[in-house]
Amino acid sequence: MVENLKWLSGLSLLKHLDMSFVDLTNASHWLQANTLPSLLVELHLSSCELYHIPSGIANLTSLKVLYLHRNHFNSTTPKWLYGLGHLEFLSLSQNAFHGEISSSLGNLTALVDLKLRSNQLEGEIPNSLGNLCKLTAIDLSSNNFWGRVSAIFESLSRCSSDQIYYLDLLDNNFSGHLSNQLESFKNLRYLYLSNNSISGPVPVSLGNLSLLEELAIDNNSFEGVISDVHFTNLTRLINFFANENSLTLKTSPDWLPHFQLSILTLSSLHLDPSELPAWLKSQKHLSALNMSNTGISGTIPIWFWNIYSNGAYFVDLSRNQLSGEVPNIASANWPKQQCFDPQVSGILIDLRSNQFNGSLPLVSSAVSTLDLSNSSFSGTVSHLLCDRSDVPKNLLVLHLGNNLLTGEIPDCRLHWPNLTVVNLEDNNLMGKIPSSIGDLLSLRSLHLRNNKLSGELPVSLQNCEQLLLLDLGGNKFAGSFPIWFGQSLVVLSLRSNQFHGAIPYKLCSLTNLQILDLAHNNISGTIPRCFQNLSSMANTFSSEGLTSIQFLDASFFGFGLFGESYTETAVFVTKGREVNYNTMLRLVASLDLSNNMLTGEIPEELTSLISLQTLNLSDNLLTGRIPSKIGDMRMLESLDLSVNQLCGEVSPSISNLTFLNYLNLSYNNLIGQIPKGTQLQSFDMSSYAGNKLCGPPLEECHITKEAMPPVGDEKHGEGHLLEDGGFYLSLGLGFAFGFWIVLGSLLSNVPWSNALSQFQNIIVKKLYAVIVKRH
């Protein structure tokens, strides 16, 4: 870090000054004091941690090169900038400049290279841009510019169209159609129009840009047909991005393109014919291909796997109707040697959401991501996971979820030192989790949800110290509640298993935990008061507080570039329904302890978890009052306390829950008037059923508060319990009689069978509560 720049004033003949990447935070005042040598021709102050543009630059009338990118300038572009008539290269990129570009931009007639990328600039591009007849490169990307895209081409065509080789307009709000005027830009080699609102057909005249090497039109509203005619003269084309448009790519069966592509992305386009194009066989240098959601069907031809022999690293054929078996990827002619960054490199293969069948393929050691989820693969996972090889495996992500896989997870030494994500959910796997799972020391995410796995959890899982997400819901795991979970856990779901015993206090030390789902088990005891230590549920969300789950971003794996990516997902129940969260997972906080045998009061300390959006304590044996500070949990969107033994009045503070859009307090022993609040009166009456509550949305209260039976009266409480006990006992006997009559017919219907089981649990819990109270 530089403290003093006074020495600059003594270099009166200096013409070239480059201080890029020098921290000038504490020396910026020297730059404001006219210390810059007046004869400067080149000035480089990029990445200098500057917050104010040095005012002395205005006096550098001989300046030809000015680079100020990657600083923290937060202002409009200064007016004096347009007086630097000799400027040839100007870069203001990656700052926070805002406002519109002045028409005085046209005064910079010597300008050759203009870069304004990644600011907050807005408005239409001034027509005076057409006065800059020497321009060869323009980067206006990642701003808020708007207007007709054709107006920019019209303006530039006045005198510079035959010189411009680089034009980047991506990630703005440009609209309108491309016109045939585009063909006048004969020297254009790089054209980026991605992420705008450009519509209409892609003009055939685009094919006259014979020098074009990179063309990006993805994420727009283009429509119509692109045919082989569009590519007739594009012999130098290397990268073509066309994702997410309403386009049809129609090529003749015998078409043989004259280009050799490196990157081709056609996601969500329609292919005609709807099969893998035969012309891909001619592409000898293809390194990245995205043809996801293009409607292609049939089997993958053998030749397809051979087109990547020269260094492919990305193939995405997901969300199509491809069928048949997938050959061993290890047998394809993949590169034998490759230098890997264990977090972002390697070959990425995404074949999810198709109709593949047969056994799982073996995997080359060069593959870093393999997604075969949502198909019909069958057989075991043993041959894949236990594949022994002298070459270390580089697999990071393995997603085999939602297939027809059977058998056990093999207990073999796993040769996957970098494996970070394992997803085997929604299959028919059975048996125990093998102890060898503890060999996966890099594991951060483990999904085994909805299988038939059983037994106790292996203690070796504690070796996976980097584990952030563990979802074991919907299995038959049993035993006492585990106490060895790692400190890094952000998501823990043991839902719908057979765990028993009390919640261990050690769970309270998981300060990164944001989603905890222990519902539908046999957990007993009280809710630990130390839950207040779950600081990620207790603190307002901030990016600094969530750096531990950075892996949930697709960018962590480095393959969001081509329109598709592996996105981490967590499943939990909120507002009475099952929800999948992925891109917003880092902003979710949920606690679900429902359908267990928890007793005692709801601890007041629980209300300190102010970031919770979902709290479900329903179907337990909880007693006492609703915590008086429940209104402190202002982020709550879903609150379910139903089917317990809660008593007393509903805390008035509950009306502070202004985000609440799901509430269920039914089947408790609550009394009195429902507190007044916009949310509370808007809920259905069923939210309050099975209590002695009154007031909107129920009937109006007809007795005063003083006339109500005292809540703490022992005789009243005992009589109330006897009354409820007699009712539920009679109901239980009647249920048992009727149950055996209709058992055979109802059990054949799965939804009715589940409903009867839940109803029986409610009766048993009510009877149990009566017995506990009586003794």
C-alpha positions in Angstrom: 0.0 0.0 0.0 1.4 3.4 -1.1 1.1 6.3 1.3 2.8 9.1 -0.6 2.8 10.1 -4.3 4.5 13.5 -3.9 7.4 12.1 -5.9 5.3 12.1 -9.0 5.3 15.9 -9.3 9.1 15.8 -9.9 8.8 13.5 -13.0 7.8 16.4 -15.3 8.9 14.6 -18.5 7.1 11.3 -17.6 4.9 10.0 -20.5 4.0 6.5 -19.4 2.7 5.7 -15.8 1.4 2.2 -14.9 0.4 1.7 -11.3 -2.1 -1.1 -11.9 -2.7 -3.3 -8.9 -1.1 -0.9 -6.5 -3.3 -0.1 -3.5 -3.7 3.7 -3.5 -6.4 3.8 -0.8 -4.3 6.0 1.4 -2.6 8.0 -1.3 -5.6 9.0 -3.4 -5.5 12.6 -2.1 -2.1 13.0 -3.9 -3.8 12.2 -7.2 -6.3 14.9 -6.5 -3.6 17.5 -5.9 -2.5 17.9 -9.5 0.6 15.8 -8.9 0.3 13.9 -12.2 3.0 14.9 -14.9 1.3 17.0 -17.5 3.0 15.3 -20.4 1.5 11.9 -19.7 0.5 9.9 -22.8 -0.5 6.7 -21.0 -2.0 6.3 -17.5 -2.9 2.9 -16.0 -4.7 3.1 -12.7 -6.7 -0.2 -12.8 -7.3 -2.2 -9.6 -5.9 0.6 -7.4 -8.8 0.6 -4.8 -9.7 4.2 -5.8 -13.0 5.7 -4.9 -12.7 9.1 -6.6 -11.5 9.8 -10.1 -8.3 11.9 -9.9 -9.3 15.3 -11.0 -5.8 16.0 -12.3 -6.5 13.8 -15.3 -8.6 16.6 -16.8 -5.3 18.5 -17.4 -3.6 15.7 -19.3 -4.4 17.0 -22.7 -1.9 14.7 -24.4 -3.3 11.6 -22.9 -4.0 8.7 -25.4 -4.4 5.8 -23.1 -6.5 5.9 -19.9 -7.3 2.7 -18.0 -9.3 3.1 -14.8 -11.1 -0.3 -14.7 -11.7 -2.3 -11.5 -11.9 0.5 -9.0 -14.8 1.8 -6.9 -15.9 4.9 -8.8 -19.5 5.6 -8.0 -20.6 8.6 -10.0 -21.7 9.7 -13.4 -19.0 9.9 -16.1 -17.2 13.3 -15.6 -17.8 16.0 -18.2 -14.1 16.8 -18.5 -13.5 13.2 -19.8 -15.1 14.2 -23.1 -12.5 17.0 -23.5 -9.6 14.6 -23.8 -9.6 14.8 -27.6 -6.5 12.7 -28.1 -7.8 9.6 -26.2 -7.4 6.4 -28.3 -8.0 3.8 -25.5 -10.5 4.3 -22.7 -11.4 1.7 -20.1 -13.9 2.5 -17.3 -15.1 -1.1 -16.9 -16.0 -2.8 -13.6 -16.8 0.3 -11.5 -20.1 1.7 -10.4 -20.6 4.5 -12.9 -24.2 5.3 -13.3 -26.5 7.6 -15.3 -26.6 8.1 -19.1 -23.7 8.5 -21.5 -23.4 12.1 -22.7 -23.7 12.9 -26.4 -20.4 14.6 -25.9 -18.9 11.1 -26.3 -18.8 12.1 -30.0 -16.0 14.6 -29.2 -13.6 11.7 -28.7 -13.0 11.3 -32.4 -9.6 9.7 -31.9 -11.0 6.8 -29.9 -10.1 3.3 -31.1 -11.0 1.2 -28.2 -14.0 1.9 -25.8 -14.7 -0.3 -22.7 -17.5 0.5 -20.3 -18.3 -3.1 -19.2 -19.9 -3.9 -15.8 -21.2 -0.6 -14.6 -24.6 0.7 -13.8 -24.9 2.9 -16.9 -28.4 3.3 -18.4 -30.4 5.0 -21.2 -30.0 4.9 -24.9 -26.6 4.9 -26.6 -26.1 8.4 -28.0 -26.2 8.7 -31.8 -22.9 10.6 -31.6 -21.3 7.2 -31.2 -21.3 7.3 -35.0 -18.8 10.2 -35.0 -16.1 7.9 -33.7 -14.8 6.8 -37.1 -11.6 5.1 -35.8 -13.4 2.7 -33.4 -12.3 -0.9 -33.7 -13.5 -2.4 -30.4 -16.6 -1.5 -28.3 -17.6 -3.2 -25.0 -20.8 -1.9 -23.5 -21.8 -5.2 -21.8 -23.3 -5.7 -18.3 -25.1 -2.3 -17.9 -28.7 -1.2 -18.1 -28.6 0.3 -21.6 -31.8 0.1 -23.6 -33.2 1.0 -27.0 -33.3 -0.5 -30.5 -30.3 -2.6 -31.2 -30.6 -1.7 -34.9 -30.0 2.0 -33.9 -26.5 1.1 -32.7 -25.6 -0.6 -35.9 -27.1 2.3 -37.9 -25.0 4.8 -35.9 -21.8 2.8 -36.2 -22.3 2.2 -39.9 -21.9 5.9 -40.7 -18.1 5.7 -40.8 -16.7 2.8 -38.7 -18.5 -0.3 -39.8 -15.7 -1.7 -41.9 -13.2 -1.3 -39.1 -14.9 -2.7 -36.0 -13.8 -6.2 -35.2 -15.2 -6.5 -31.6 -18.7 -5.5 -30.5 -20.0 -6.6 -27.1 -23.6 -5.6 -26.1 -24.5 -8.6 -23.9 -26.4 -8.3 -20.7 -28.3 -5.1 -21.3 -31.9 -4.3 -22.2 -31.6 -3.8 -25.9 -34.7 -4.7 -28.0 -35.9 -4.6 -31.6 -34.7 -6.6 -34.6 -31.4 -7.2 -36.3 -31.4 -5.7 -39.7 -29.5 -6.5 -42.9 -27.3 -3.6 -42.1 -25.3 -6.0 -40.1 -23.6 -7.3 -43.2 -21.7 -4.0 -43.7 -19.5 -4.9 -40.7 -17.1 -7.0 -42.8 -14.3 -7.0 -40.3 -16.4 -8.2 -37.3 -14.8 -11.2 -35.6 -16.5 -11.1 -32.2 -20.2 -10.3 -31.8 -21.9 -10.7 -28.4 -25.6 -10.0 -28.1 -26.5 -12.3 -25.3 -29.0 -11.6 -22.5 -31.0 -8.9 -24.1 -34.6 -8.7 -25.5 -33.8 -8.8 -29.2 -36.5 -10.4 -31.2 -37.4 -11.4 -34.8 -35.5 -13.6 -37.2 -31.8 -14.0 -37.4 -31.0 -12.3 -40.8 -29.4 -14.5 -43.4 -27.0 -11.7 -44.1 -25.3 -12.6 -40.8 -23.7 -15.4 -42.9 -21.8 -12.8 -44.9 -19.6 -11.9 -41.9 -16.8 -14.2 -43.2 -14.3 -13.3 -40.5 -16.7 -14.0 -37.6 -15.1 -16.3 -35.0 -17.4 -15.9 -32.0 -21.2 -15.3 -32.2 -23.4 -15.1 -29.1 -27.1 -14.6 -29.5 -28.3 -16.7 -26.5 -31.0 -15.6 -24.0 -33.0 -13.4 -26.3 -36.3 -13.6 -28.1 -35.2 -14.6 -31.6 -37.6 -16.7 -33.5 -37.9 -18.4 -36.8 -35.4 -20.8 -38.5 -31.7 -20.9 -38.7 -30.6 -23.1 -41.6 -27.3 -24.2 -43.1 -27.6 -21.1 -45.4 -26.8 -18.9 -42.4 -23.5 -20.5 -42.0 -22.4 -20.7 -45.7 -19.6 -18.2 -45.4 -18.8 -18.5 -41.7 -15.7 -20.6 -42.3 -13.8 -19.2 -39.3 -16.6 -19.6 -36.7 -15.2 -21.2 -33.5 -17.8 -20.5 -30.8 -21.6 -20.3 -31.3 -23.9 -19.6 -28.4 -27.7 -19.7 -29.3 -29.3 -20.9 -26.0 -32.8 -20.0 -24.9 -34.4 -18.6 -28.0 -37.5 -19.6 -30.0 -35.4 -20.8 -32.9 -35.4 -23.9 -35.0 -32.1 -25.2 -36.3 -32.9 -26.9 -39.6 -30.1 -28.5 -41.6 -30.1 -30.8 -44.6 -29.1 -34.4 -43.9 -26.0 -34.2 -46.0 -24.8 -30.7 -44.8 -21.1 -30.5 -44.2 -20.2 -27.2 -42.5 -16.9 -25.4 -43.5 -16.1 -24.4 -39.9 -14.6 -26.3 -37.0 -16.4 -25.4 -33.8 -14.9 -25.5 -30.3 -18.1 -24.5 -28.4 -21.6 -25.1 -29.5 -24.6 -24.3 -27.2 -28.2 -24.8 -28.5 -30.1 -25.4 -25.3 -33.9 -25.0 -25.7 -33.8 -24.6 -29.4 -35.7 -27.0 -31.6 -33.8 -29.3 -33.9 -35.1 -30.4 -37.2 -34.8 -33.3 -37.6 -35.1 -34.2 -33.9 -32.0 -36.3 -33.6 -28.3 -35.7 -32.9 -27.2 -33.9 -36.1 -25.0 -36.1 -38.3 -22.8 -33.0 -39.2 -21.4 -33.1 -35.7 -19.2 -36.0 -36.9 -17.2 -33.4 -38.9 -16.3 -31.3 -35.9 -12.9 -32.5 -34.9 -12.1 -29.9 -32.2 -15.4 -29.7 -30.3 -14.7 -29.1 -26.6 -18.1 -28.1 -25.3 -21.6 -29.0 -26.5 -24.9 -28.1 -25.0 -28.0 -29.5 -26.7 -30.2 -29.8 -23.7 -34.0 -29.5 -24.1 -33.8 -29.6 -27.8 -36.4 -32.4 -28.3 -33.9 -34.9 -29.7 -34.8 -38.5 -29.4 -33.5 -42.0 -30.3 -30.3 -43.6 -29.2 -26.9 -41.9 -29.0 -24.8 -43.2 -31.9 -21.4 -44.7 -31.3 -19.6 -42.0 -33.3 -20.9 -39.3 -30.9 -18.5 -40.4 -28.2 -15.5 -40.2 -30.5 -15.9 -36.5 -31.5 -14.3 -35.5 -28.1 -11.0 -37.2 -28.6 -9.1 -33.9 -28.9 -9.9 -32.5 -25.4 -13.6 -32.2 -24.7 -14.6 -31.0 -21.3 -18.4 -30.4 -21.4 -21.3 -32.3 -22.9 -25.0 -31.7 -22.0 -27.8 -33.7 -23.6 -30.1 -33.4 -20.7 -33.9 -32.9 -20.8 -34.5 -34.8 -24.0 -36.1 -38.1 -25.1 -32.9 -40.0 -25.6 -33.1 -43.7 -24.9 -31.2 -46.9 -25.0 -28.0 -47.8 -23.0 -25.1 -45.5 -22.4 -21.8 -47.2 -23.2 -18.9 -47.2 -20.7 -17.6 -43.6 -20.8 -14.2 -45.0 -19.8 -14.0 -46.9 -23.1 -14.4 -43.7 -25.2 -11.4 -42.1 -26.6 -11.1 -39.4 -23.9 -7.8 -37.5 -23.3 -5.4 -39.6 -21.3 -3.5 -36.8 -19.7 -5.1 -33.6 -18.4 -4.1 -31.1 -15.8 -7.0 -30.7 -13.3 -8.0 -28.0 -10.9 -9.9 -30.3 -8.5 -12.7 -27.7 -8.2 -13.4 -26.5 -11.7 -11.7 -28.7 -14.3 -12.3 -32.1 -15.9 -14.9 -33.4 -18.2 -18.5 -32.6 -17.4 -21.3 -35.0 -18.6 -24.9 -34.2 -18.1 -27.4 -36.7 -19.5 -30.1 -36.3 -16.9 -33.8 -36.3 -17.6 -33.9 -38.7 -20.5 -35.1 -42.2 -21.0 -31.9 -44.2 -20.8 -32.0 -47.7 -19.4 -29.7 -50.6 -18.7 -26.7 -50.7 -16.4 -24.7 -47.6 -15.3 -21.7 -47.0 -17.4 -18.1 -47.0 -16.1 -16.5 -43.6 -15.9 -13.2 -42.3 -17.3 -10.7 -41.0 -14.7 -10.9 -37.6 -16.6 -14.6 -37.1 -15.8 -15.3 -34.6 -13.0 -19.1 -34.4 -13.1 -21.5 -37.2 -14.1 -25.3 -36.5 -14.0 -27.4 -39.5 -15.0 -30.4 -38.6 -12.8 -34.1 -38.9 -13.8 -33.8 -41.8 -16.2 -34.5 -45.5 -16.0 -31.0 -46.9 -15.2 -31.3 -50.2 -13.4 -29.0 -52.7 -11.6 -26.6 -52.0 -8.9 -24.1 -49.2 -8.3 -21.3 -51.6 -7.2 -19.4 -51.9 -10.5 -19.3 -48.1 -10.8 -18.3 -47.2 -7.2 -15.9 -50.1 -6.8 -14.3 -49.7 -10.2 -10.6 -50.2 -9.5 -8.1 -48.4 -11.6 -4.4 -47.4 -11.3 -5.4 -44.0 -12.4 -6.8 -41.7 -9.7 -10.4 -40.7 -10.2 -11.2 -37.0 -10.6 -14.9 -37.2 -10.1 -16.4 -34.3 -8.1 -20.1 -34.7 -8.7 -22.0 -38.0 -9.0 -25.8 -37.7 -9.5 -27.7 -40.9 -10.0 -30.9 -39.9 -8.3 -34.4 -40.9 -9.5 -33.6 -44.1 -11.3 -34.4 -47.8 -10.8 -31.2 -48.7 -9.1 -31.3 -51.6 -6.6 -29.1 -53.6 -4.3 -26.8 -52.3 -1.6 -24.3 -49.4 -1.5 -21.1 -51.5 -1.7 -18.6 -51.5 1.2 -15.4 -51.2 -0.8 -12.5 -48.9 -0.7 -13.6 -46.0 -2.8 -11.1 -44.5 -5.2 -12.7 -41.0 -5.4 -10.4 -38.6 -3.5 -12.1 -35.5 -4.9 -15.8 -36.6 -4.7 -17.8 -33.7 -3.4 -21.4 -34.4 -4.2 -23.1 -37.9 -4.1 -26.8 -38.1 -4.9 -28.4 -41.5 -5.0 -31.9 -40.3 -3.9 -35.2 -41.8 -5.1 -34.0 -45.3 -6.0 -34.6 -48.7 -4.5 -31.3 -49.1 -2.7 -31.3 -51.2 0.5 -29.1 -52.3 3.3 -26.8 -50.2 5.5 -24.6 -47.2 4.6 -21.2 -48.8 4.4 -18.4 -47.7 6.7 -16.3 -46.9 3.7 -18.3 -43.7 3.2 -15.9 -42.2 5.6 -13.2 -42.5 3.0 -14.8 -39.6 1.1 -12.9 -36.9 2.9 -13.9 -34.2 0.4 -17.6 -35.0 0.6 -19.8 -31.9 1.1 -23.2 -33.1 0.0 -24.8 -36.6 0.4 -28.3 -37.3 -0.8 -29.7 -40.8 0.0 -33.3 -39.7 0.4 -36.3 -42.0 -0.5 -34.6 -45.4 -0.7 -35.0 -48.5 1.5 -31.8 -48.1 3.5 -31.8 -49.3 7.1 -29.7 -49.9 10.2 -27.8 -47.3 12.2 -25.7 -44.6 10.6 -22.0 -45.4 10.4 -19.8 -43.6 12.8 -17.3 -43.2 10.0 -19.4 -40.4 8.6 -17.8 -38.2 11.2 -14.6 -38.4 9.0 -16.4 -36.3 6.4 -15.7 -33.0 8.2 -16.5 -30.9 5.2 -20.0 -32.3 4.9 -22.5 -29.4 4.5 -25.6 -31.2 3.3 -26.9 -34.5 4.6 -30.3 -35.8 3.4 -31.2 -39.3 4.6 -35.0 -38.8 4.7 -37.5 -41.4 3.7 -35.6 -44.5 4.6 -35.7 -47.0 7.5 -32.7 -45.9 9.5 -33.1 -46.7 13.2 -31.2 -46.3 16.5 -30.8 -43.5 18.9 -30.3 -40.0 17.5 -26.7 -39.6 16.2 -24.4 -37.2 18.1 -21.3 -37.1 15.9 -22.4 -34.7 13.1 -19.7 -32.4 11.8 -19.6 -28.8 12.7 -19.9 -27.6 9.0 -23.5 -28.9 8.4 -25.9 -26.5 6.9 -28.7 -28.8 5.9 -29.6 -31.9 8.0 -32.7 -34.0 7.1 -33.4 -37.3 8.9 -37.1 -37.1 8.0 -39.3 -40.2 7.9 -37.1 -42.7 9.6 -37.2 -44.6 12.9 -34.7 -42.7 15.0 -35.6 -42.6 18.7 -34.4 -41.1 21.9 -33.9 -37.4 22.9 -32.4 -34.7 20.7 -28.8 -34.5 21.9 -27.5 -31.1 23.2 -24.5 -31.5 20.9 -26.8 -30.7 18.0 -26.9 -27.1 19.3 -23.3 -26.7 18.5 -24.0 -26.8 14.7 -23.9 -23.1 14.3 -24.0 -23.2 10.5 -27.3 -25.2 10.4 -30.0 -23.5 8.4 -32.3 -26.5 7.7 -33.1 -29.1 10.3 -35.8 -31.7 9.5 -36.3 -34.5 12.0 -40.0 -35.0 11.3 -41.8 -38.4 11.3 -39.5 -40.3 13.7 -39.9 -41.5 17.3 -37.9 -38.8 18.9 -38.9 -38.1 22.5 -37.9 -35.8 25.4 -38.1 -32.0 25.3 -37.0 -29.4 22.7 -33.6 -28.3 23.8 -33.4 -24.7 25.0 -29.9 -24.5 23.6 -31.5 -24.4 20.1 -30.9 -20.6 20.5 -27.3 -21.4 19.8 -28.1 -22.3 16.1 -26.8 -18.9 15.1 -27.5 -19.3 11.3 -31.2 -19.5 12.2 -30.9 -16.7 14.7 -29.0 -14.1 12.6 -30.2 -12.0 9.7 -28.9 -13.5 6.5 -25.8 -11.9 5.0 -23.3 -13.0 2.4 -20.5 -12.9 4.9 -22.4 -15.3 7.1 -23.0 -17.8 4.4 -19.6 -18.2 2.9 -19.6 -21.8 4.2 -22.2 -22.8 1.7 -20.6 -21.2 -1.3 -20.6 -24.7 -2.9 -24.4 -24.3 -3.4 -23.6 -21.9 -6.3 -23.1 -23.5 -9.7 -20.0 -21.3 -10.1 -18.2 -23.4 -7.5 -18.0 -26.2 -10.0 -17.2 -23.9 -12.9 -19.7 -25.1 -15.4 -22.5 -22.5 -15.5 -21.0 -21.0 -18.6 -22.8 -23.0 -21.1 -26.4 -22.5 -19.9 -26.6 -25.6 -17.7 -25.2 -26.5 -14.3 -25.4 -28.8 -11.4 -27.5 -27.0 -8.8 -27.6 -28.2 -5.2 -31.1 -29.0 -3.9 -32.7 -29.5 -0.5 -36.2 -30.9 0.0 -38.3 -30.0 3.0 -42.0 -29.5 3.9 -43.3 -26.0 4.4 -46.9 -24.6 4.3 -48.2 -28.2 4.3 -46.4 -29.3 1.1 -43.0 -30.6 0.0 -40.8 -28.0 -1.6 -37.5 -28.3 -3.5 -35.1 -25.4 -3.0 -32.1 -24.9 -5.2 -30.9 -21.5 -6.3 -32.4 -19.8 -3.2 -31.2 -22.4 -0.8 -28.7 -20.1 0.9 -31.6 -17.9 1.9 -33.7 -20.6 3.5 -34.0 -21.4 7.2 -36.4 -24.1 8.4 -37.0 -26.2 11.6 -39.3 -29.2 11.4 -39.7 -31.5 14.5 -43.3 -32.6 13.6 -44.8 -36.1 14.1 -42.6 -37.2 16.9 -43.2 -37.8 20.7 -41.7 -34.6 22.0 -43.1 -33.4 25.4 -42.8 -30.4 27.6 -43.3 -26.8 26.7 -42.1 -24.9 23.6 -39.0 -23.1 25.0 -39.1 -19.4 24.9 -35.6 -19.5 23.7 -36.8 -20.9 20.4 -38.2 -17.5 19.5 -34.6 -16.2 19.2 -34.3 -18.0 15.9 -35.5 -14.9 14.1 -34.3 -16.0 10.6 -36.6 -19.0 10.5 -39.1 -19.0 7.7 -40.7 -22.4 8.5 -41.4 -23.8 12.0 -43.3 -27.0 12.4 -43.8 -28.6 15.8 -47.1 -30.3 15.0 -48.2 -33.8 16.0 -46.3 -34.0 19.2 -47.2 -34.0 22.9 -46.2 -30.4 23.7 -47.9 -28.6 26.5 -48.0 -25.1 28.0 -48.6 -21.9 26.2 -47.5 -20.6 22.8 -44.3 -18.6 23.6 -45.1 -15.0 24.4 -42.3 -13.7 22.1 -43.5 -15.8 19.1 -43.9 -12.4 17.3 -40.1 -11.9 17.4 -39.8 -14.5 14.6 -40.8 -11.9 12.0 -39.4 -13.9 9.1 -41.8 -16.8 9.6 -43.9 -17.7 6.6 -45.2 -21.0 7.8 -46.1 -21.9 11.4 -47.6 -25.3 12.4 -48.3 -26.1 16.1 -51.3 -28.3 15.4 -52.2 -31.6 17.2 -50.5 -30.9 20.5 -51.7 -30.1 24.1 -51.0 -26.4 24.0 -53.3 -24.3 26.2 -54.1 -20.8 27.2 -54.6 -17.8 24.9 -52.8 -17.3 21.7 -50.0 -14.8 22.3 -51.0 -11.3 21.0 -47.4 -10.9 19.5 -48.3 -13.5 16.8 -50.0 -10.6 15.0 -46.4 -9.2 14.3 -45.8 -12.1 11.9 -46.6 -10.1 8.8 -44.9 -12.5 6.4 -47.0 -15.4 7.7 -49.1 -17.1 4.9 -49.6 -20.5 6.5 -50.8 -21.1 10.0 -52.1 -24.2 11.7 -53.0 -24.1 15.4 -55.7 -26.7 15.2 -56.5 -29.5 17.8 -54.9 -28.0 20.9 -56.5 -26.7 24.0 -56.3 -23.0 23.1 -58.9 -20.6 24.4 -60.0 -17.0 24.1 -60.0 -14.5 21.3 -57.8 -14.8 18.2 -55.5 -11.8 18.2 -56.3 -9.2 15.6 -53.9 -8.9 12.7 -54.3 -8.8 8.9 -52.8 -12.2 8.5 -54.6 -14.0 11.3 -58.1 -13.1 10.2 -57.3 -14.1 6.6 -56.6 -17.8 7.4 -59.2 -20.5 6.9 -61.3 -21.5 9.9 -59.6 -25.0 9.8 -56.4 -23.3 11.1 -58.1 -22.9 14.5 -60.3 -26.0 14.6 -60.4 -28.2 17.7 -59.8 -25.4 20.1 -62.1 -23.0 22.2 -61.2 -19.9 20.2 -63.4 -17.2 19.0 -63.3 -14.0 16.9 -62.7 -13.6 13.2 -62.5 -15.8 11.2 -64.5 -17.9 13.7 -67.6 -16.8 15.5 -67.6 -13.6 17.5 -66.7 -13.9 21.2 -69.8 -13.8 23.5 -68.1 -13.9 26.9 -65.8 -11.5 28.5 -62.2 -12.4 29.4 -63.1 -12.3 33.1 -65.9 -14.8 32.6 -63.7 -17.4 31.1 -62.5 -20.3 33.2 -59.1 -19.6 34.7 -56.3 -21.2 32.7 -54.3 -22.3 35.7 -57.3 -23.7 37.6 -56.3 -27.3 38.5 -59.8 -28.6 38.8 -60.8 -27.1 35.5 -57.7 -28.4 33.8 -58.3 -31.9 35.2 -62.0 -31.9 34.2 -61.1 -30.6 30.8 -58.6 -33.4 30.4 -61.2 -36.0 31.6 -63.7 -34.6 29.2 -61.2 -34.8 26.3 -59.9 -38.1 27.5 -63.4 -39.6 27.6 -64.1 -38.3 24.1 -60.9 -39.6 22.6 -61.2 -42.9 24.4 -64.7 -43.4 23.0 -63.5 -42.2 19.7 -60.6 -44.6 19.8 -62.8 -47.6 20.7 -65.2 -46.7 17.9 -62.4 -46.2 15.5 -61.0 -49.7 16.4 -64.3 -51.3 15.7 -64.9 -49.6 12.4 -61.2 -49.9 11.5 -61.3 -53.7 11.4 -64.4 -53.7 9.3 -63.0 -51.6 6.5 -59.3 -52.5 6.9 -59.1 -54.9 3.9 -60.6 -52.5 1.4 -58.8 -49.4 2.6 -55.3 -50.7 3.0 -55.3 -51.6 -0.7 -55.5 -47.9 -1.4 -52.2 -46.3 -0.4 -53.4 -42.7 0.2 -56.2 -44.0 2.5 -53.8 -46.3 4.2 -51.5 -43.3 5.0 -54.4 -41.2 6.1 -55.6 -43.9 8.5 -52.2 -44.3 9.9 -51.9 -40.6 10.6 -55.3 -40.5 12.2 -54.5 -43.4 14.5 -51.3 -41.6 15.6 -53.3 -38.6 16.6 -55.7 -40.7 18.7 -52.8 -42.6 20.4 -51.0 -39.3 21.2 -54.2 -37.8 22.7 -54.8 -40.9 24.9 -51.1 -40.8 26.0 -51.4 -37.2 26.9 -54.4 -37.9 29.1 -52.6 -40.7 30.9 -49.5 -38.5 31.5 -51.6 -35.7 32.9 -53.6 -38.0 35.2 -50.5 -39.5 36.7 
